[in-house]
Amino acid sequence: MGFSKAEIENRINRKIEYVGNTYGNNIKEVILDILSLEKMLHPEQKENHLIPLPKWNDYYDYPTVSGMRMKVFNAENNGFNDYGVVHREGKRVFIDEQAYLRWRNRNSVISNS
């Protein structure tokens, strides 16, 4: 049972209007506050975005594709394997964007210490 984004927004607005008419206009603010707090408790988990290695520079300027290939080649020594940065499917190599950013942030903290 999937709804389009427009259908979901329409249903939310209808329900809020109904509750507002039934319980008063300030209920909309209360509902939005509750939804915001609930979202803070349960933030959406971003799905891993796998970037094909040859397309890396379509997303990031640095490192270059050749620089990233060198990092993948040295994955045992540089921590890529520890962070799960590299994914392989047959001969294709993918970079897990979130894992790479965690690796990069961790290494920049260490190198700045």
LUMFIFI-665412 format. One record per atom (N, C-alpha, C): atom name; x, y, z. Coordinates in nm, 2 decimals. Layout:
<pts>
pt at:CA&xx:X&yy:Y&zz:Z .
...
</pts>
This chain:
<pts>
pt at:N&xx:0.08&yy:-0.12&zz:0.00 .
pt at:CA&xx:0.00&yy:0.00&zz:0.00 .
pt at:C&xx:0.09&yy:0.12&zz:0.00 .
pt at:N&xx:0.13&yy:0.17&zz:-0.12 .
pt at:CA&xx:0.22&yy:0.28&zz:-0.13 .
pt at:C&xx:0.14&yy:0.40&zz:-0.17 .
pt at:N&xx:0.18&yy:0.52&zz:-0.11 .
pt at:CA&xx:0.12&yy:0.64&zz:-0.15 .
pt at:C&xx:0.23&yy:0.73&zz:-0.21 .
pt at:N&xx:0.19&yy:0.82&zz:-0.30 .
pt at:CA&xx:0.28&yy:0.92&zz:-0.35 .
pt at:C&xx:0.30&yy:1.02&zz:-0.24 .
pt at:N&xx:0.41&yy:1.10&zz:-0.26 .
pt at:CA&xx:0.44&yy:1.21&zz:-0.16 .
pt at:C&xx:0.32&yy:1.31&zz:-0.15 .
pt at:N&xx:0.26&yy:1.34&zz:-0.27 .
pt at:CA&xx:0.15&yy:1.43&zz:-0.27 .
pt at:C&xx:0.03&yy:1.38&zz:-0.19 .
pt at:N&xx:0.00&yy:1.25&zz:-0.21 .
pt at:CA&xx:-0.11&yy:1.18&zz:-0.14 .
pt at:C&xx:-0.09&yy:1.18&zz:0.01 .
pt at:N&xx:0.04&yy:1.15&zz:0.05 .
pt at:CA&xx:0.07&yy:1.15&zz:0.19 .
pt at:C&xx:0.05&yy:1.29&zz:0.25 .
pt at:N&xx:0.10&yy:1.39&zz:0.18 .
pt at:CA&xx:0.09&yy:1.53&zz:0.23 .
pt at:C&xx:-0.06&yy:1.57&zz:0.24 .
pt at:N&xx:-0.14&yy:1.53&zz:0.14 .
pt at:CA&xx:-0.28&yy:1.56&zz:0.14 .
pt at:C&xx:-0.35&yy:1.49&zz:0.26 .
pt at:N&xx:-0.32&yy:1.37&zz:0.28 .
pt at:CA&xx:-0.38&yy:1.30&zz:0.40 .
pt at:C&xx:-0.35&yy:1.36&zz:0.53 .
pt at:N&xx:-0.22&yy:1.40&zz:0.54 .
pt at:CA&xx:-0.17&yy:1.47&zz:0.67 .
pt at:C&xx:-0.25&yy:1.59&zz:0.69 .
pt at:N&xx:-0.26&yy:1.67&zz:0.58 .
pt at:CA&xx:-0.33&yy:1.80&zz:0.59 .
pt at:C&xx:-0.48&yy:1.78&zz:0.63 .
pt at:N&xx:-0.54&yy:1.69&zz:0.57 .
pt at:CA&xx:-0.68&yy:1.66&zz:0.60 .
pt at:C&xx:-0.70&yy:1.62&zz:0.74 .
pt at:N&xx:-0.61&yy:1.53&zz:0.79 .
pt at:CA&xx:-0.62&yy:1.48&zz:0.93 .
pt at:C&xx:-0.60&yy:1.60&zz:1.03 .
pt at:N&xx:-0.50&yy:1.68&zz:1.00 .
pt at:CA&xx:-0.47&yy:1.80&zz:1.09 .
pt at:C&xx:-0.59&yy:1.89&zz:1.09 .
pt at:N&xx:-0.65&yy:1.92&zz:0.97 .
pt at:CA&xx:-0.77&yy:2.00&zz:0.96 .
pt at:C&xx:-0.88&yy:1.95&zz:1.04 .
pt at:N&xx:-0.90&yy:1.82&zz:1.03 .
pt at:CA&xx:-1.01&yy:1.75&zz:1.11 .
pt at:C&xx:-0.99&yy:1.77&zz:1.26 .
pt at:N&xx:-0.87&yy:1.74&zz:1.30 .
pt at:CA&xx:-0.84&yy:1.75&zz:1.44 .
pt at:C&xx:-0.85&yy:1.89&zz:1.49 .
pt at:N&xx:-0.81&yy:1.99&zz:1.40 .
pt at:CA&xx:-0.82&yy:2.13&zz:1.44 .
pt at:C&xx:-0.96&yy:2.17&zz:1.45 .
pt at:N&xx:-1.05&yy:2.13&zz:1.36 .
pt at:CA&xx:-1.19&yy:2.16&zz:1.37 .
pt at:C&xx:-1.25&yy:2.10&zz:1.50 .
pt at:N&xx:-1.21&yy:1.98&zz:1.53 .
pt at:CA&xx:-1.27&yy:1.91&zz:1.65 .
pt at:C&xx:-1.21&yy:1.96&zz:1.78 .
pt at:N&xx:-1.08&yy:1.98&zz:1.79 .
pt at:CA&xx:-1.02&yy:2.02&zz:1.92 .
pt at:C&xx:-0.97&yy:2.16&zz:1.93 .
pt at:N&xx:-0.98&yy:2.24&zz:1.83 .
pt at:CA&xx:-0.93&yy:2.37&zz:1.83 .
pt at:C&xx:-0.81&yy:2.39&zz:1.74 .
pt at:N&xx:-0.78&yy:2.52&zz:1.70 .
pt at:CA&xx:-0.68&yy:2.55&zz:1.60 .
pt at:C&xx:-0.54&yy:2.53&zz:1.65 .
pt at:N&xx:-0.51&yy:2.55&zz:1.78 .
pt at:CA&xx:-0.37&yy:2.53&zz:1.83 .
pt at:C&xx:-0.33&yy:2.39&zz:1.84 .
pt at:N&xx:-0.42&yy:2.29&zz:1.81 .
pt at:CA&xx:-0.38&yy:2.15&zz:1.81 .
pt at:C&xx:-0.28&yy:2.12&zz:1.70 .
pt at:N&xx:-0.29&yy:2.20&zz:1.59 .
pt at:CA&xx:-0.19&yy:2.18&zz:1.48 .
pt at:C&xx:-0.05&yy:2.20&zz:1.52 .
pt at:N&xx:-0.03&yy:2.30&zz:1.60 .
pt at:CA&xx:0.11&yy:2.33&zz:1.66 .
pt at:C&xx:0.15&yy:2.22&zz:1.75 .
pt at:N&xx:0.06&yy:2.17&zz:1.83 .
pt at:CA&xx:0.09&yy:2.06&zz:1.92 .
pt at:C&xx:0.13&yy:1.93&zz:1.84 .
pt at:N&xx:0.05&yy:1.90&zz:1.74 .
pt at:CA&xx:0.08&yy:1.78&zz:1.65 .
pt at:C&xx:0.22&yy:1.80&zz:1.59 .
pt at:N&xx:0.25&yy:1.92&zz:1.53 .
pt at:CA&xx:0.38&yy:1.94&zz:1.46 .
pt at:C&xx:0.49&yy:1.93&zz:1.56 .
pt at:N&xx:0.47&yy:1.98&zz:1.68 .
pt at:CA&xx:0.57&yy:1.96&zz:1.79 .
pt at:C&xx:0.60&yy:1.82&zz:1.82 .
pt at:N&xx:0.49&yy:1.74&zz:1.84 .
pt at:CA&xx:0.51&yy:1.60&zz:1.87 .
pt at:C&xx:0.58&yy:1.52&zz:1.76 .
pt at:N&xx:0.54&yy:1.55&zz:1.63 .
pt at:CA&xx:0.61&yy:1.49&zz:1.52 .
pt at:C&xx:0.75&yy:1.52&zz:1.51 .
pt at:N&xx:0.79&yy:1.65&zz:1.54 .
pt at:CA&xx:0.93&yy:1.69&zz:1.54 .
pt at:C&xx:1.01&yy:1.62&zz:1.65 .
pt at:N&xx:0.95&yy:1.61&zz:1.77 .
pt at:CA&xx:1.02&yy:1.54&zz:1.88 .
pt at:C&xx:1.03&yy:1.39&zz:1.84 .
pt at:N&xx:0.93&yy:1.33&zz:1.79 .
pt at:CA&xx:0.94&yy:1.19&zz:1.75 .
pt at:C&xx:1.05&yy:1.17&zz:1.64 .
pt at:N&xx:1.06&yy:1.26&zz:1.55 .
pt at:CA&xx:1.16&yy:1.25&zz:1.45 .
pt at:C&xx:1.30&yy:1.26&zz:1.51 .
pt at:N&xx:1.31&yy:1.34&zz:1.62 .
pt at:CA&xx:1.44&yy:1.35&zz:1.68 .
pt at:C&xx:1.48&yy:1.23&zz:1.76 .
pt at:N&xx:1.38&yy:1.16&zz:1.81 .
pt at:CA&xx:1.40&yy:1.03&zz:1.88 .
pt at:C&xx:1.44&yy:0.92&zz:1.78 .
pt at:N&xx:1.38&yy:0.92&zz:1.66 .
pt at:CA&xx:1.40&yy:0.82&zz:1.57 .
pt at:C&xx:1.45&yy:0.87&zz:1.43 .
pt at:N&xx:1.57&yy:0.93&zz:1.42 .
pt at:CA&xx:1.61&yy:0.99&zz:1.30 .
pt at:C&xx:1.61&yy:0.88&zz:1.19 .
pt at:N&xx:1.58&yy:0.92&zz:1.07 .
pt at:CA&xx:1.59&yy:0.83&zz:0.96 .
pt at:C&xx:1.73&yy:0.78&zz:0.93 .
pt at:N&xx:1.75&yy:0.65&zz:0.92 .
pt at:CA&xx:1.88&yy:0.59&zz:0.88 .
pt at:C&xx:1.90&yy:0.60&zz:0.73 .
pt at:N&xx:2.00&yy:0.68&zz:0.70 .
pt at:CA&xx:2.02&yy:0.69&zz:0.55 .
pt at:C&xx:2.08&yy:0.56&zz:0.50 .
pt at:N&xx:2.02&yy:0.52&zz:0.39 .
pt at:CA&xx:2.07&yy:0.40&zz:0.32 .
pt at:C&xx:2.20&yy:0.42&zz:0.27 .
pt at:N&xx:2.29&yy:0.32&zz:0.27 .
pt at:CA&xx:2.42&yy:0.33&zz:0.22 .
pt at:C&xx:2.42&yy:0.36&zz:0.07 .
pt at:N&xx:2.49&yy:0.46&zz:0.03 .
pt at:CA&xx:2.50&yy:0.50&zz:-0.11 .
pt at:C&xx:2.63&yy:0.45&zz:-0.16 .
pt at:N&xx:2.63&yy:0.35&zz:-0.25 .
pt at:CA&xx:2.75&yy:0.29&zz:-0.31 .
pt at:C&xx:2.78&yy:0.37&zz:-0.44 .
pt at:N&xx:2.90&yy:0.42&zz:-0.45 .
pt at:CA&xx:2.94&yy:0.50&zz:-0.57 .
pt at:C&xx:3.04&yy:0.41&zz:-0.65 .
pt at:N&xx:3.01&yy:0.38&zz:-0.77 .
pt at:CA&xx:3.11&yy:0.31&zz:-0.85 .
pt at:C&xx:3.24&yy:0.38&zz:-0.86 .
pt at:N&xx:3.35&yy:0.32&zz:-0.84 .
pt at:CA&xx:3.48&yy:0.38&zz:-0.83 .
pt at:C&xx:3.51&yy:0.47&zz:-0.95 .
pt at:N&xx:3.48&yy:0.43&zz:-1.08 .
pt at:CA&xx:3.51&yy:0.52&zz:-1.19 .
pt at:C&xx:3.42&yy:0.64&zz:-1.19 .
pt at:N&xx:3.31&yy:0.64&zz:-1.12 .
pt at:CA&xx:3.22&yy:0.76&zz:-1.11 .
pt at:C&xx:3.25&yy:0.85&zz:-0.99 .
pt at:N&xx:3.35&yy:0.82&zz:-0.91 .
pt at:CA&xx:3.38&yy:0.89&zz:-0.79 .
pt at:C&xx:3.38&yy:1.04&zz:-0.81 .
pt at:N&xx:3.45&yy:1.09&zz:-0.91 .
pt at:CA&xx:3.46&yy:1.23&zz:-0.93 .
pt at:C&xx:3.33&yy:1.30&zz:-0.98 .
pt at:N&xx:3.23&yy:1.22&zz:-1.01 .
pt at:CA&xx:3.10&yy:1.28&zz:-1.04 .
pt at:C&xx:3.03&yy:1.33&zz:-0.91 .
pt at:N&xx:3.08&yy:1.28&zz:-0.80 .
pt at:CA&xx:3.02&yy:1.31&zz:-0.67 .
pt at:C&xx:3.12&yy:1.40&zz:-0.58 .
pt at:N&xx:3.25&yy:1.37&zz:-0.59 .
pt at:CA&xx:3.35&yy:1.44&zz:-0.51 .
pt at:C&xx:3.47&yy:1.47&zz:-0.60 .
pt at:N&xx:3.52&yy:1.59&zz:-0.58 .
pt at:CA&xx:3.64&yy:1.64&zz:-0.65 .
pt at:C&xx:3.77&yy:1.57&zz:-0.60 .
pt at:N&xx:3.77&yy:1.54&zz:-0.47 .
pt at:CA&xx:3.89&yy:1.49&zz:-0.41 .
pt at:C&xx:3.86&yy:1.37&zz:-0.33 .
pt at:N&xx:3.94&yy:1.27&zz:-0.33 .
pt at:CA&xx:4.05&yy:1.24&zz:-0.41 .
pt at:C&xx:4.01&yy:1.21&zz:-0.56 .
pt at:N&xx:4.10&yy:1.22&zz:-0.65 .
pt at:CA&xx:4.07&yy:1.18&zz:-0.79 .
pt at:C&xx:4.04&yy:1.03&zz:-0.79 .
pt at:N&xx:3.99&yy:0.99&zz:-0.91 .
pt at:CA&xx:3.96&yy:0.84&zz:-0.92 .
pt at:C&xx:4.09&yy:0.76&zz:-0.91 .
pt at:N&xx:4.20&yy:0.81&zz:-0.96 .
pt at:CA&xx:4.33&yy:0.74&zz:-0.95 .
pt at:C&xx:4.38&yy:0.74&zz:-0.81 .
pt at:N&xx:4.35&yy:0.85&zz:-0.74 .
pt at:CA&xx:4.39&yy:0.85&zz:-0.59 .
pt at:C&xx:4.31&yy:0.76&zz:-0.51 .
pt at:N&xx:4.18&yy:0.75&zz:-0.54 .
pt at:CA&xx:4.09&yy:0.66&zz:-0.47 .
pt at:C&xx:4.13&yy:0.51&zz:-0.51 .
pt at:N&xx:4.17&yy:0.49&zz:-0.63 .
pt at:CA&xx:4.21&yy:0.35&zz:-0.66 .
pt at:C&xx:4.33&yy:0.31&zz:-0.58 .
pt at:N&xx:4.42&yy:0.41&zz:-0.56 .
pt at:CA&xx:4.54&yy:0.38&zz:-0.47 .
pt at:C&xx:4.50&yy:0.35&zz:-0.33 .
pt at:N&xx:4.40&yy:0.42&zz:-0.28 .
pt at:CA&xx:4.35&yy:0.40&zz:-0.14 .
pt at:C&xx:4.28&yy:0.26&zz:-0.14 .
pt at:N&xx:4.21&yy:0.22&zz:-0.24 .
pt at:CA&xx:4.14&yy:0.09&zz:-0.24 .
pt at:C&xx:4.25&yy:-0.02&zz:-0.25 .
pt at:N&xx:4.36&yy:0.00&zz:-0.33 .
pt at:CA&xx:4.47&yy:-0.09&zz:-0.34 .
pt at:C&xx:4.53&yy:-0.11&zz:-0.20 .
pt at:N&xx:4.54&yy:-0.01&zz:-0.12 .
pt at:CA&xx:4.61&yy:-0.01&zz:0.01 .
pt at:C&xx:4.50&yy:-0.02&zz:0.12 .
pt at:N&xx:4.39&yy:-0.08&zz:0.10 .
pt at:CA&xx:4.28&yy:-0.08&zz:0.19 .
pt at:C&xx:4.32&yy:-0.16&zz:0.32 .
pt at:N&xx:4.40&yy:-0.26&zz:0.32 .
pt at:CA&xx:4.44&yy:-0.33&zz:0.44 .
pt at:C&xx:4.52&yy:-0.24&zz:0.53 .
pt at:N&xx:4.60&yy:-0.15&zz:0.48 .
pt at:CA&xx:4.69&yy:-0.07&zz:0.56 .
pt at:C&xx:4.63&yy:0.07&zz:0.60 .
pt at:N&xx:4.54&yy:0.12&zz:0.52 .
pt at:CA&xx:4.49&yy:0.26&zz:0.55 .
pt at:C&xx:4.36&yy:0.26&zz:0.63 .
pt at:N&xx:4.30&yy:0.14&zz:0.66 .
pt at:CA&xx:4.18&yy:0.14&zz:0.74 .
pt at:C&xx:4.05&yy:0.13&zz:0.66 .
pt at:N&xx:4.06&yy:0.13&zz:0.53 .
pt at:CA&xx:3.94&yy:0.12&zz:0.45 .
pt at:C&xx:3.86&yy:0.00&zz:0.48 .
pt at:N&xx:3.94&yy:-0.11&zz:0.50 .
pt at:CA&xx:3.87&yy:-0.24&zz:0.53 .
pt at:C&xx:3.80&yy:-0.24&zz:0.67 .
pt at:N&xx:3.87&yy:-0.17&zz:0.76 .
pt at:CA&xx:3.81&yy:-0.16&zz:0.90 .
pt at:C&xx:3.68&yy:-0.08&zz:0.90 .
pt at:N&xx:3.67&yy:0.02&zz:0.81 .
pt at:CA&xx:3.55&yy:0.10&zz:0.80 .
pt at:C&xx:3.44&yy:0.05&zz:0.70 .
pt at:N&xx:3.48&yy:-0.06&zz:0.62 .
pt at:CA&xx:3.39&yy:-0.11&zz:0.53 .
pt at:C&xx:3.36&yy:-0.02&zz:0.41 .
pt at:N&xx:3.47&yy:0.05&zz:0.37 .
pt at:CA&xx:3.46&yy:0.15&zz:0.26 .
pt at:C&xx:3.44&yy:0.08&zz:0.12 .
pt at:N&xx:3.51&yy:-0.03&zz:0.10 .
pt at:CA&xx:3.52&yy:-0.09&zz:-0.03 .
pt at:C&xx:3.42&yy:-0.20&zz:-0.04 .
pt at:N&xx:3.34&yy:-0.20&zz:-0.15 .
pt at:CA&xx:3.25&yy:-0.31&zz:-0.18 .
pt at:C&xx:3.28&yy:-0.36&zz:-0.32 .
pt at:N&xx:3.28&yy:-0.49&zz:-0.33 .
pt at:CA&xx:3.31&yy:-0.55&zz:-0.46 .
pt at:C&xx:3.19&yy:-0.64&zz:-0.51 .
pt at:N&xx:3.16&yy:-0.62&zz:-0.63 .
pt at:CA&xx:3.06&yy:-0.71&zz:-0.70 .
pt at:C&xx:3.12&yy:-0.76&zz:-0.83 .
pt at:N&xx:3.17&yy:-0.88&zz:-0.82 .
pt at:CA&xx:3.25&yy:-0.93&zz:-0.94 .
pt at:C&xx:3.37&yy:-0.84&zz:-0.96 .
pt at:N&xx:3.39&yy:-0.79&zz:-1.07 .
pt at:CA&xx:3.51&yy:-0.70&zz:-1.10 .
pt at:C&xx:3.48&yy:-0.56&zz:-1.06 .
pt at:N&xx:3.36&yy:-0.52&zz:-1.04 .
pt at:CA&xx:3.32&yy:-0.38&zz:-1.01 .
pt at:C&xx:3.36&yy:-0.35&zz:-0.86 .
pt at:N&xx:3.41&yy:-0.23&zz:-0.85 .
pt at:CA&xx:3.44&yy:-0.18&zz:-0.71 .
pt at:C&xx:3.36&yy:-0.06&zz:-0.68 .
pt at:N&xx:3.30&yy:-0.06&zz:-0.56 .
pt at:CA&xx:3.21&yy:0.05&zz:-0.52 .
pt at:C&xx:3.27&yy:0.11&zz:-0.39 .
pt at:N&xx:3.24&yy:0.23&zz:-0.37 .
pt at:CA&xx:3.28&yy:0.30&zz:-0.25 .
pt at:C&xx:3.15&yy:0.34&zz:-0.17 .
pt at:N&xx:3.15&yy:0.29&zz:-0.04 .
pt at:CA&xx:3.04&yy:0.32&zz:0.04 .
pt at:C&xx:3.06&yy:0.47&zz:0.09 .
pt at:N&xx:2.97&yy:0.56&zz:0.05 .
pt at:CA&xx:2.99&yy:0.70&zz:0.07 .
pt at:C&xx:2.99&yy:0.73&zz:0.22 .
pt at:N&xx:2.90&yy:0.68&zz:0.30 .
pt at:CA&xx:2.90&yy:0.71&zz:0.44 .
pt at:C&xx:3.02&yy:0.65&zz:0.51 .
pt at:N&xx:3.06&yy:0.53&zz:0.48 .
pt at:CA&xx:3.17&yy:0.47&zz:0.54 .
pt at:C&xx:3.30&yy:0.55&zz:0.51 .
pt at:N&xx:3.31&yy:0.59&zz:0.38 .
pt at:CA&xx:3.43&yy:0.67&zz:0.34 .
pt at:C&xx:3.43&yy:0.81&zz:0.42 .
pt at:N&xx:3.32&yy:0.87&zz:0.44 .
pt at:CA&xx:3.31&yy:1.00&zz:0.51 .
pt at:C&xx:3.35&yy:0.97&zz:0.66 .
pt at:N&xx:3.30&yy:0.86&zz:0.72 .
pt at:CA&xx:3.34&yy:0.83&zz:0.86 .
pt at:C&xx:3.49&yy:0.81&zz:0.86 .
pt at:N&xx:3.55&yy:0.73&zz:0.77 .
pt at:CA&xx:3.69&yy:0.71&zz:0.76 .
pt at:C&xx:3.77&yy:0.84&zz:0.75 .
pt at:N&xx:3.72&yy:0.92&zz:0.66 .
pt at:CA&xx:3.79&yy:1.05&zz:0.63 .
pt at:C&xx:3.79&yy:1.14&zz:0.76 .
pt at:N&xx:3.67&yy:1.15&zz:0.82 .
pt at:CA&xx:3.66&yy:1.23&zz:0.94 .
pt at:C&xx:3.75&yy:1.18&zz:1.05 .
pt at:N&xx:3.75&yy:1.05&zz:1.07 .
pt at:CA&xx:3.83&yy:0.99&zz:1.17 .
pt at:C&xx:3.98&yy:1.01&zz:1.15 .
pt at:N&xx:4.02&yy:1.00&zz:1.02 .
pt at:CA&xx:4.16&yy:1.02&zz:0.99 .
pt at:C&xx:4.20&yy:1.16&zz:1.00 .
pt at:N&xx:4.11&yy:1.26&zz:0.97 .
pt at:CA&xx:4.15&yy:1.40&zz:0.98 .
pt at:C&xx:4.16&yy:1.44&zz:1.13 .
pt at:N&xx:4.09&yy:1.38&zz:1.22 .
pt at:CA&xx:4.10&yy:1.40&zz:1.36 .
pt at:C&xx:4.23&yy:1.35&zz:1.41 .
pt at:N&xx:4.27&yy:1.23&zz:1.36 .
pt at:CA&xx:4.40&yy:1.17&zz:1.41 .
pt at:C&xx:4.52&yy:1.25&zz:1.35 .
pt at:N&xx:4.51&yy:1.29&zz:1.23 .
pt at:CA&xx:4.62&yy:1.37&zz:1.17 .
pt at:C&xx:4.64&yy:1.51&zz:1.22 .
pt at:N&xx:4.52&yy:1.57&zz:1.27 .
pt at:CA&xx:4.53&yy:1.70&zz:1.33 .
pt at:C&xx:4.57&yy:1.70&zz:1.48 .
pt at:N&xx:4.58&yy:1.58&zz:1.54 .
pt at:CA&xx:4.62&yy:1.57&zz:1.68 .
pt at:C&xx:4.76&yy:1.60&zz:1.70 .
</pts>
